[in-house]
Structures are given as structure tokens and as C-alpha cells.
């Protein structure tokens, strides 16, 4: 059976060049970077070179990169570590309503620790208004965190404009760039942020490795206590093979970024145009233009996401959904909810995220298998039957 | 994919008795799209027996499989027998349902019962107390 992976927002496949770069460090070059002998020296030099490469991807300095175990860890580290380091100045944090759970739940933890958190709303496209950020800030605000791009609906946020507002008020600004870094141009200088999270598995690198870029001179409370690794801020023996994998993935991402964007945007436009024309009552979610190159997210009316995913899977297509039924907690995606999408529409959430592994043929295949699936579920749906009756028959 | 039993997958992929009945003798609707799942059951009654059962369902794979198997379990049964179909029996017949899906998707028996109530009401007969999920053992 044909297999088409359209779930690159969950994770991208690892590139063969990345695997090749990692292999020596899984085999012979096994030294601990902290050891004082040849093995250690080699490992140390290796990760320091990688640090420079990863920093270059986002326009930072090598000394500003702290390697972490994931994007989630980088977000936890930034939110909790920066807030704690600033708590003598204030207790108020601002985040957007569509942050990833690693930011959202870190902020919840901060509330338990006595901090106060304000969530800034988004508009129907999922955009954060810098003015809203300004309005939500007080003299007590020490930290603001707004994601660079939302992986679920693809919307890219006006980070540089938000940064201006935040800096004017004298707070620190962190951005979760996990969905953006390595995919679209991200430059910490141009953005004007103080901290930025990224993860290798979002740009064809390995899982289990991310980084927090922290502007030089910014105080943070260490995330893991232990040895002196990562400047004493993130203890634990460095994951050398994964760091090397992230380095290679960053190098390739920087080198091929514009051609990748061009290719993925074209595929995305084809997918959006075809799905929208082939399937009636389909809503594109997220911003139509200001969106991630590979993101095509929809709400298909009158039917539910999990049943679509199951039927797509039976045709070899991998996608995802923000419907209540697909989440363990049985709650509709907080992102779609924050965008003002009614729950019954959000139930029809369907996300296709394209990657380098995809071709035009994949999109064609999807556009061939999806309409009959939608049709089949709509024929089964009492909501669709009601709609058709209200329309006075006709499809 | 969610971890569903083979039986759930089979009913989801090949649901029985999907559709509506023209001039049904009874209709039962449960759930709403906001909470996730919604089911409508249509019945035809001949000589106190269910001569036809059809359904329409909006919801996850489990909800569709539940509807399908309830329609199959009820078909041809007397109204009294059909009333004995409980969510627990449905789950058992489906070789189990994921814990978090048990309550939201297992609405088929309730919808069928409502359709029978609707039929009895139309007949001017007394409606016996309807079974509800929480009164049943799970």
C-alpha cells in the first residue's frame, strides 16, 4: 500500500546525512566531553563546534546556546528559569493563549509557585496583537513568552513587533521557535528577543535534542543541578551524537532554507487549493499568507477528526487532528478554541504538515483518497443530514 | 491510531445499518456535537419487534462502531429485549472500549432506548423508565 507521511509537524524524518554524521559518535567517538584526556578532548571540541553551527542557524553566538533534551525542555527551562531569576523584580508573566503545552503548563506551575500569569488572546487567524501584549503588561511583568509560529495552524507571529513592546516595558521576552527555527529564517538579533527555544526533530534532525538560546548576560536559574555541563545551567553528560545530529541538520537547514521554503510552499498551496475545491464546507485554519511553508490545516464541517484519521490511515496517509476525540483529555485543541472556532467545527480539525519527503504525487494521492472519506463520514453524519435538509435538499 | 479492538475496527470500517428510515416509527437522538459525539437512531416496529434499525452518527471511531453494533444487536429483537441492551453489553460485544472513550462514545444503547420511547409515546402507550448510563453497571 502507498504510504504518505503528512505529519511533519509531529516530527520530521531524519535526513541520511544527519544519520551519517551521528554514527561515529555512537560507535568509536564515545568520550565524555568533561574528561581530561584525548577521548574527552575530542568530544568537547565536537560539541563546541556544533554549538557554533546551531547558534549560526538563528544568528546567535556559540556561547549563547544551551543544549537541552527537547524543545519542551527548552521551554520549561526558559519559562521557569527566567521567571525565578527575575522574581525579585516582579511576579507577573504574560503568554499567548495558543502556546505549546510545554509553555502553557510551565506557566501553570509558576502560578502554583506564586506567580501571576496573563494569557493574551489571539484573533481568528491565531495572530497575537502586539497592542494586546502591551495592554496585558504591568510594572510587575518580568517575562513575556509568545511562540514564533504555531505548528498546529501554521500562523507566524509578529515577534519583532511584540519584542519592541516588551522591551519598552522592561521585561524579558522568550519565544518558542520550535516550529519555526530551521524551517523559516529566524534571527535573534532581528527579532530582538532574550531567549529562544528550538528542537532538532523539527528540521530533519534527531529526536531528544533541542536548545535554548539565551542572550549573553541574561540570568537564569539552572534547570538540572549537577555538574558543570552547559555552563552549569543544564547538568548531565552531553548527548554528543544527538548534538552532532542537530549540528548537521542546522547546517543543511541554513544552506537549503530558501529552496525548501519554495518547494514546501508550492506543495502547500496545491494541497490547500485542491482540498478546498474538492471538498465543500472546508475551512482553512490559521493565517492564509503568514503561515509555515508546510502547514495545511483545515476544519472539515459536519464530521469528526479521529474518524477521518482512521480512514486516512487505512489508505496509508498519516495526518493529525485537534479534535476533542483525538486528544487524551477529550478536549478540543486550545489553539482552535482560542481562535474562536466553535467546538462542533473544531471537531472536524484535520492537519496536513508537508515535509521534504513529500512530492506532488503525495498531494495528488491525498486529494484522491480524502474526498470519498469525507463523503462517507458525511453520509453517516446527522449534522450533515440536518444541514442538507435545511438547505432544502441538494449537496 | 487509537488502540481499538479488532471488532471496533471492523465495525468502524464496515458499519452496518447506516442511514435513515423514511417514516420511522421512532427516533432517538443523544449527545451533541459540542461534547464530541452525536447519534440518531431510527426504528421501524412490527408486531412489537424491531423490523428495522438505522442510525446516523457524528463522532470518533468508537462512536461509529458502537452505533453499528447496537443496530446489529437490536435488529429483530422485541422491544423488551432491545431495552436490555446496555452500554456494558455493547462494550463487551465490541471486545472492549478505551477507558477514556467509554462514556462519551457509548451512547448507542441510550439512543436506541430513546427511539423506543418515542415509538411508545406515539402509540399513546406508557413509557417505562428509561435506562440511563449511570444506573447501569459498567
Interface residues (C-beta under 8 A of the other chain):
Chain A: X302 X303 X304 X306 X307 X309 X310 X313 X314 X323 X324 X325 X326 X328 X330 X342 X343 X344 X347 X379 X380 X381 X382 X383 X384 X385
Chain B: X1 X2 X12 X13 X15 X18 X19 X20 X29 X32 X33 X34 X35 X36 X37 X38 X39 X40 X56 X57 X58 X59 X60 X61 X63 X64 X100 X101 X104 X105
